[in-house]
Amino acid sequence: MAKIGSMTNKIRTAMVGCGGAAWVGHLPWLWENPHIDLAAVCDPNSERGTKAAERWNVPHVYQEFDKLLGEQPLDAVVIATPPQTHHDLAVTALQKGLHVLVEKPLAVSTDQCDSMIAAAGKAEKILTVSHEKRFNPGFEKVHQIIHEGLLGDVFYLAVHWSAAVRLDPDSLSPPDYRSSYEWRWTDPESGGGIVFDHLPHYLDLWRWWTGSEMATVCAELLNVRKDWIGDAKLGGPHEDFGTALMKFENGCIGMFETGNAGRGLSPIQMVGSGIGEWSEYGMIYGTRGHLIFDLLPWDSPEMPRIMMYSLEDKAPNYRGWFQVEMADPWRGAGGPLAPKSNSHYHFKRQMDDFASAILDNRNPQVTASDGRETVAAVEAVYESFQTGKKITLNHAAK
């Protein structure tokens, strides 16, 4: 394990990539964590890097990753750059003896994931991926409900996660969304579209909740902006709507639907009808009960709303559906200009786990192998769509 911050006894960490994901999901919680020294930021866009450094009181700003590593005595890096850059940046950092947290997805292929995992093993350093939904107290509660047997044997999982922004980006994009996200629509090297962006989150949750791996998948994808609206430039090469029907090794069925060219109205929160709104909700069916969860957008600190029906004694059937109690959050982003914390926020809890894993010399809650499984699933989705066949996954490589 690397010597930790010789002057401060903190984990000297650099933020690599200062776009939207870093701004919401990483920078506030790097700054806030008492065991982390946010020593530097790095972004090829000097204006973006400088803005982040000013907002979070970071002393050093770099445009070149190699220069950052050459000049700063670091213990760890957090990488939130486009997916096609993750492999090279992470492997370089690991070879320098640094711990690494990579924004989701881990990489753009399982071959790249395997290379990164091998580099982490050789360096004996932590490599983890930002599957922050694992750290959402609402989804931890779902895991608890399932494993207490209140739903019986889970046989069906379903998620709808969508927005309408691609129908008319000029009028439906919320502030800053398009400028920080349009690259994913148009860059042919980004690895994929909305399915690659969203499916890893829920496959990771489903694997965790059920303790089972995805066995088969069949999928259908659309590029509505390009093929239905006729906008080849903004439509880009990737899907903006997709469905995937899965079967897990334990027999459970998973149905995943996502897109940013059409949205539903969520069943509990009743969101999804306004400009820039996402609807994100899901269902779980078991032999002894059912559960519905409903979320606000990914950057909201609000807890999910969870309703369930159980035939077990803890919720007798005469009660019908009832709401699962969740804590209220603090509604502040944290940081030098707004120092109020949010102890329940999933990104904060993820960063806390990363720091404590480094200090305690243990595995993080989400491993690089977990990240590899979700990338393998997306590869299988694309293969299914391209071949028109049901694809069977091979889990031999770990």
Buried (B, 14 or more C-beta within 10 A) or exposed (E): EBEBBEEEEBBBBBBBBBBBBBBBBBBBBBBBBEBBBBBBBBBEEEEBBBBBBEBBEBEBBBBEBEEBBEEBEBBBBBBBBBBBBBBBBBBBBBEBBBBBBBBBBBBBBBEBBBBBBBBBEEBEBBBBBBBBBBBBBBBBBBBEBBEEBBBBBBBEBBBBBBBBBBBEBEEBBBEEBBEBBBEBBEBEEBBBBBBBBBBBBBBBBBBBBBEBBBBBBBBBBBBBBBEBBEBEEBBBBBBBBBBBBBBBBEEBBBBBBBBBBBBBEBBBBEBBEEEBBBBBBBBBBBEBBBBBBBBBBBEBBBBBBBBBBBBBEEBEEEEEEEEBEBEEBEEBBBBEEEEEBBEBBBBBBBBBBBBBBBEEEEEBBBBBBBBBBBBBBBBBBBEBBEEEEBBEBEEEEE
